[in-house]
């Protein structure tokens, strides 16, 4: 769905294609586990070894949009 694709575009733009290419999130997409992939977004909330509130908020929004496309 378009909403899922949009959430994933936002995520990849933010973390970079190289990080996405080796991620469990991409593996789950390739396995057809889209809900599992959306849930993986919550793991990507760290920068410089620290968890960031702004990234937590961004990932939660991306996750909700990602899952919305699955309903």
Sine and cosine of phi, psi and omega as CSV:
sin_phi,cos_phi,sin_psi,cos_psi,sin_omega,cos_omega
0.00,0.00,0.43,-0.90,-0.05,-1.00
-0.86,0.51,-0.63,0.77,-0.02,-1.00
-0.92,0.39,-0.64,0.77,0.04,-1.00
-0.89,0.45,-0.72,0.69,0.01,-1.00
-0.87,0.50,-0.68,0.73,0.01,-1.00
-0.89,0.47,-0.67,0.74,0.03,-1.00
-0.89,0.45,-0.65,0.76,-0.01,-1.00
-0.95,0.32,-0.58,0.81,0.09,-1.00
-0.87,0.49,-0.70,0.71,0.02,-1.00
-0.86,0.51,-0.71,0.70,0.00,-1.00
-0.88,0.47,-0.77,0.64,-0.05,-1.00
-0.89,0.45,-0.65,0.76,0.04,-1.00
-0.86,0.51,-0.63,0.78,-0.06,-1.00
-0.97,0.25,-0.66,0.75,-0.09,-1.00
-1.00,-0.09,-0.29,0.96,-0.01,-1.00
1.00,-0.08,0.57,-0.82,-0.06,-1.00
-0.89,0.45,-0.59,0.81,0.00,-1.00
-0.89,0.46,-0.70,0.72,0.04,-1.00
-0.92,0.40,-0.63,0.77,0.01,-1.00
-0.90,0.43,-0.66,0.75,-0.07,-1.00
-0.85,0.53,-0.51,0.86,-0.05,-1.00
-0.97,-0.26,0.22,0.97,-0.13,-0.99
-1.00,0.04,0.43,-0.90,0.15,-0.99
-0.89,0.45,-0.55,0.83,0.02,-1.00
-0.83,0.55,-0.74,0.67,0.02,-1.00
-0.91,0.42,-0.64,0.77,0.05,-1.00
-0.85,0.53,-0.68,0.74,0.00,-1.00
-0.91,0.42,-0.65,0.76,0.07,-1.00
-0.86,0.51,-0.74,0.67,-0.02,-1.00
-0.90,0.44,-0.43,0.90,0.05,-1.00
-1.00,0.07,-0.08,1.00,-0.01,-1.00
1.00,0.07,0.16,0.99,-0.01,-1.00
-1.00,-0.07,0.97,0.25,-0.08,-1.00
-0.93,0.38,-0.66,0.75,0.04,-1.00
-0.87,0.50,-0.70,0.72,0.04,-1.00
-0.88,0.48,-0.62,0.79,0.04,-1.00
-0.91,0.42,-0.71,0.71,0.03,-1.00
-0.86,0.50,-0.66,0.76,0.01,-1.00
-0.91,0.42,-0.49,0.87,0.02,-1.00
-0.90,0.43,-0.39,0.92,-0.01,-1.00
-0.82,0.57,-0.54,0.84,-0.02,-1.00
-0.90,0.44,-0.31,0.95,-0.03,-1.00
-0.98,0.18,-0.30,0.95,-0.13,-0.99
-0.99,-0.11,0.90,0.44,-0.07,-1.00
-0.85,-0.53,0.26,0.96,-0.06,-1.00
-0.92,-0.39,0.59,-0.81,0.13,-0.99
-0.58,-0.81,0.75,-0.66,-0.02,-1.00
0.88,0.47,0.49,0.87,0.03,-1.00
0.98,0.17,0.06,1.00,-0.02,-1.00
-0.84,-0.54,0.56,-0.83,0.06,-1.00
-0.98,0.19,0.74,-0.68,-0.05,-1.00
-0.93,-0.36,0.75,-0.66,0.02,-1.00
-0.86,0.51,-0.67,0.74,0.00,-1.00
-0.88,0.48,-0.64,0.77,0.05,-1.00
-0.94,0.33,-0.57,0.82,0.05,-1.00
-0.88,0.47,-0.69,0.72,0.01,-1.00
-0.91,0.42,-0.73,0.68,0.00,-1.00
-0.86,0.51,-0.73,0.68,-0.03,-1.00
-0.92,0.40,-0.58,0.81,0.03,-1.00
-0.92,0.40,-0.64,0.77,0.05,-1.00
-0.91,0.42,-0.73,0.68,0.03,-1.00
-0.86,0.51,-0.65,0.76,0.00,-1.00
-0.90,0.44,-0.72,0.70,0.00,-1.00
-0.87,0.49,-0.67,0.74,0.03,-1.00
-0.91,0.41,-0.68,0.73,0.02,-1.00
-0.86,0.51,-0.74,0.67,-0.02,-1.00
-0.95,0.32,-0.53,0.85,0.01,-1.00
-0.85,0.53,-0.59,0.80,0.03,-1.00
-0.94,0.35,-0.22,0.98,-0.02,-1.00
-1.00,-0.08,-0.11,0.99,-0.06,-1.00
-1.00,-0.01,0.00,0.00,0.00,0.00
